[in-house]
Amino acid sequence: MEELKKFNTAKFLSFALGFFGLQFAWQMRIILSGPVTENLGASPFIFGLIWLAGPFTGMVVQPLIGALSDKTTSRFGRRRPYLFGGAVLSALALWALPNSELITNTLGSTFHMLIHPLAALCFAAVMIWILDACVNIAQGPYRALVPDVVPQEQHSVANSYISLAIGLGSVVAAGTAPFLKWAFNYQMSINAQFIMAALAFLLGMTWTCMMIKERKYEPKAEEKKEKLDFIKSLKEFFALSPEVGKICWMQFFTWIGNMCMMIYFTQYAIHTVFGVPDLSSVSEVVKSTYDHAVLAGTNFSSICFAIFNLVCFIVAIPIGVLSVKFGNKKVHIISMLSMALAFLGMAFCHEPKFVAVLMGLSGIGWASICALPFAMLSQYIKPGTEGSVMGIFNIFIAGPQVFVCTLVSWFINRCSFNDNLGLVNFHWEYTFIIGAVCLLIASLVASRVVQKSN
């Protein structure tokens, strides 16, 4: 094993640039996949089923690719083939997603096939699943790259740079189109925004792969024969402490609440805040009359996500300082309650400026969600088991998303009404009521966690 050289600022920035591109692409997928799939005929329930790509790939693809990358011995390194491969496939999916109708029609004309009306929607759904899978292909090995190439005493600094890249990637991705509209009166099309995300991901990851060199690795004979015993790991995980189960239940309800906003906010902005009816089953003529309102709602959603991530970025360090002084549990409960309050406000008041302010308030909760549950769990982790423990803990992040993608979307699909023009719309604001209730339950569970004394 060669000795690891310390990273300087320039090398840390090169290391983090790939994650900036990854987060840029992921944020664009969160904001814009709803308008794209609805335009192709997706109802709220179908949209929720398409979102199952995220939790499914999070629970299956990421652990699998992580294990494969541990044993990879290519001349390009253990992690870099997955980083670059994931970026290339994601870039192709990001280009193809908003062009789904054009691609399916072109294929039909080329091969003289009769194209089903829902073919474009199915193609778009496949592209979203490919995109989510490829993001997870890159994300797991990227996190594992830290101990591979960064000296141990700089691990916390490396993860701080990754957090910085996540925050900046989200803000830039969400804020670019609204900024261009405000500053230059130029409206970026949805296609252009997806291409921008594809370039950001591909170029950022390419730069990181070129600038960060991995050490040559050859697994030992016993490592090659080693197999994962998931059931044993699961038993050991819950045997760590009775408090671990409480933290997992806290995380379960937290992520139901959080994903009620993440998945459905753009649809809420378009249909509830800007009053656009459901366009999944109307004619092209009717759709065209709402083009301006849909773009306005999409831009507003981007602005709100930019504010949300900017507040998270600003308060992340203060939350860490406060948690040291007052304890992780107290700070996390207050942060979740602030997010629940913001959700209730958005459920009952749909004035755009007020909604934007409440999204900023919910960013405080997001900053806490990204850090403090892991800090609470880390008190009970045995040295040398960090990877397996965090992998199992991820189930309580990905699992709740299945609930939101299925039952919540089905519930919204049942809550329809006719607007003043007789067109169908849905009560998207109900997702925030569900989210607020789950965050309140998570806060109650958190209050029952007994923290270790220092």
Residue, then its C-alpha position, 0 to 999 in steps of 0.5 A: m500500500e502506497e502512502l497517501k499524500k495530503f490533499n490541498t484545496a485545489k485537489f479537494l475541489s477537483f475531488a468534489l467537482g464530480f459530486f457537484g455534477l451528480q447533485f446538479a443532475w439529481q436536482m434537475r430530475i427532482i424538479l422537472s420529471g413531473p412536468v415531463t411525465e404529466n405532459l406525456g399522460a402520467s396521472p398522479f398515481i402513475f407519476g408516483l410509481i415512476w418515482l419508485a425508481g429512487p428507493f428501488t435503486g437505493m436499496v438494491v443497486q447501491p449496495l450491489i455496486g458498492a460490493l462490486s467496486d470493493k473487488t474491482t481490480s481494473r487498471f483504471g482503479r476500483r471506483r473510477p470505472y463506476l463513477f465515469g460509467g454512471a455519468v455517461l449513462s446518466a447523461l444519455a438518459l438526461w438527454a433522452l428523457p425530455n425527448s421521449e415523444l420525439i424518440t418514440n415517434t422517430l423509431g416508429s417511423t423508421f421501423h414502420m411500427l404503430i406507436h401506442p399513445l403511452a409509448a412515450l410515457c413508458f420510454a420516459a419512465v425507463m429513462i428515469w429508472i436508468l438515470d436513478a440507477c446510474v446516479n446510485i452506481a456513481q454515488g456509492p463508489y464515490r463515497a467509498l473513494v474517500p478512504d481510498v485516496v484521502p489520508q485518514e486525518q483529512h476524511s472529515v474535510a473531504n466529506s465537508y467538500i462533498s457537502l459543499a458540492i451537494g449544496l452548490g450543485s442543488v442551488v445552481a441547478a435550481g436557480t439557473a433558469p429563473f436567474l436567466k429569466w429574471a436577468f436577461n428575460y430568457q426562458m430556458s426550455i425544459n430540454a435545455q435544462f436537462i442538457m445542462a444537467a447532462l453536461a454538468f454531470l459528465l464534465g464534472m465527473t470526467w474532471t474528477c476521474m482524470m485528476i484523482k488517481e487511485r492506488k493499485y489494489e489487489p484483494k487478498a485471497e480471503e477477501k475474494k471468498e468472503k460473502l455478505d451475510f445480510i441476515k447476520s448483519l441485520k441481527e447485529f445492527f439491532a443488537l447494538s442498542p435498544e435506542v437504534g430501533k427508535i432512531c430507525w423509526m424516527q428516520f422512517f417517519t422523517w423520510i415519509g414527511n421529507m419525500c412528500m415535499m421532494i417528490y410532489f412540490t413541483q406539481y404542487a407549485i404548478h397545479t395548486v399555487f399557479g392553478v393549472p389543471d391536470l394536463s395528463s388527459v387533455s388535448e394538445v390545444v388545451k395544453s398549449t393554452y397553459d404553456h406559460a403558466v406551466l413554465a411559470g410554475t416550474n420556474f417558481s418551483s426551481i426558485c423555491f428549491a434553490i432557497f431551500n438548499l441555500v438555507c440548508f447550506i447556510v445553517a448546516i454548520p450552526i446546526g452542528v455547533l448547536s448540537v454539540k452544545f445542546g445535544n443532537k436530539k433537542v436540535h433535531i426535534i426543533s428542526m423537524l418541528s420547524m419543517a412540519l410547521a412550514f409544511l402546514g403553512m404550505a398546505f393552507c396558504h398558497e400565496p407564492k411569496f409566502v410559500a417561498v419563505l416557508m420553503g426556506l424555513s423547511g431548509i432548516g429541517w433538511a440540514s438537520i435530516c442530512a446530519l443529525p440522525f447519522a450523528m445519533l446513530s454513530q454513538y452505537i456503531k462498533p469500530g470496523t462495522e461503519g459500512s454495513v451499519m450505514g448500508i442497513f440504515n439506508i433502508f429506513i431512508a429508501g423504504p419510506q419512499v416506497f410508501v410515498c410513491t404508492l399510497v400517497s400518490w394513490f390518495i392524491n389521485r383519488c382527491s380530484f375536483n373540477d376547477n372554474l372551467g370544468l377541468v380536473n385538478f388534484h389536491w396536491e396540498y394534501t401531501f404537505i398535511i401527510g408530511a407534517v403529520c409524519l414529521l410530528i410522529a418522528s419528533l415524538v419518537a425522537s423524544r423517546v431516544v435516550q442519548k449516551s452521556n459523553 
